[in-house]
Amino acid sequence: MRLKNEALDDIQGIITSGYGHLPQAAYLFVMMSNAEGARRWLARLSTSITSSRRWTVDGDSRKPRVAVNVGITAEGLRASGLSADVLRTFPLEFQDGITAPERSRILGDTGASAPDEWEIGGPRTDPVHAMLLLFAADETALTEICSLHRDMLESSDGVGELPGSMQRGYRPETAAEPFGFHDGIAQPRIAGLGGDGVPTGEFILGYENHYGLMPPTPVVPRELDSASFLPRLASPYHATKDLGDLGRHGSYLVYRKLQQDVAGFWQFMAREAARGGSTDPARIVWLASKCVGRWPSGAPLILAPDRDDPRLAERDDFFYADDPDGVRCPLGAHVRRTNPRDALKPYPSEQSLSMTESHRLLRRGRAFGPPLFDARVLGDASGQDLLKTLTGLTDDGQQRGVHFFCINASLKSQFEFVQQAWCDNPRFGGLNDNMDPLTGTPCPAETPSRMTIPESQGSLRTQPLPRFVTVRAGAYCFVPSLTALRFLGGGAGALLHPGLEH
Ligand code: HEM
């Protein structure tokens, strides 16, 4: 079913767009100290949220120069006075929050990636109640929109920005993440936006998901929404009850600040090439690309197994089933794990395609920090300059990485499943001791993770992989519809659990 304009007006823009035309981003972390003030801020904010409606002026499509979206954590909903009875209708993993010990176990957030070590959102830092996601066409527009929202926060009672927490993100001109690989290529298409695609309910609450079911949605009993502000829940599971649907047109957002050790990554690849007797820079880049599953240009290894081919950079229309042993694209490569497409073992292609459809993620990440090197050098894999660059990289002490964001209707069966069952699973695809080389789970010394790279004669196995990525911050957010945001802003009046305030 195609999403109607009324629906697009209600769905936050970050769900349906990566704002590719707005390369600059800032993320503000908000704490609420008083429910009434928090609700007033949410109500004010609801008037400046960018929806999913496509911009047309006199029939022309005009893209805006800024976009504003908001995500609210479970603690934030509580702090804004949402009734505990309503909060309990959210999925458990969201209620727990990303730092709960059971979530950390699932996500592999231990050691240097443990929430205790986080800069933002961990148990040792102030709680994050909401995240403002600001996007802009250039620095000037970003500064303006940031000041506007900081002023709004400052002038609102009961809410404030966490001191020193603002994060900057950007989409580099090269489109390369800090290791130097073209990022932001493969994305699921939402069926409701037209054409073929993944069922809308995988990303937006209130629509059928892969199983032909409505994803679970948080609900509000009639007495807390006496004005029927929210749409009535149309669900066979609640047929006899009169409930407001708080989730409709909303979704869930995962935030992870992932710091990358770029020098460590390339030094490892150079060491591994040297161990195999090669100092050829093309070999170093080949090894790194085998870990990613795409070449630096973005060309998928499955289509370009021997060398980079920038003409294939944007391709997303490929499958793995005719490469069952991973000779072209290793089974453990990052992109093959995070979306195994038609080759999820041991299932036949069609079943695999169907099963993977329920574990897709809409990625909305941005890079942060200054690049350690110019990713364009990777385009010249034969040059001596490249060799000098790659072997000469040393850490400069600056933080860099990606602000990883993804949208999904189920944190548990999408993000958490992908991280746990595919990325961190040493036996993924019949492997034995291979975890995802990129996604950052630390491996205990007694069970090191390696990369297995099958070649036509035998397999190459690397030395144990050091950790290249460390989690530095995180949050699970609800991305309410505009209607739900107005409701949370007190639009319906009787939102509070009796006795919570006054
Ligand atoms: C710093 C950490 C990470 C880096 C450097 C990284 C890098 C990349 C790159 C270069 C690609 C290929 C380009 C593209 O298709 O857009 C990619 C694809 C992808 N990544 Fe990551 N990634 C990171 C973390 C993660 C995490 C934590 C997840 C989820 C748990 C994830 C999920 C995906 C998915 C779903 C794809 C698309 C696969 C496909 O559909 O073919 N990534 N990533």
Boltz pocket constraint, residues with backbone or C-beta under 6 A from the ligand:
constraints:
  - pocket:
      binder: B
      contacts: [[A, 177], [A, 178], [A, 179], [A, 181], [A, 182], [A, 183], [A, 184], [A, 185], [A, 186], [A, 187], [A, 258], [A, 259], [A, 260], [A, 292], [A, 294], [A, 334], [A, 335], [A, 336], [A, 338], [A, 339], [A, 361], [A, 363], [A, 401], [A, 402], [A, 404], [A, 415], [A, 418], [A, 419], [A, 423], [A, 438], [A, 439], [A, 469]]
      max_distance: 6.0
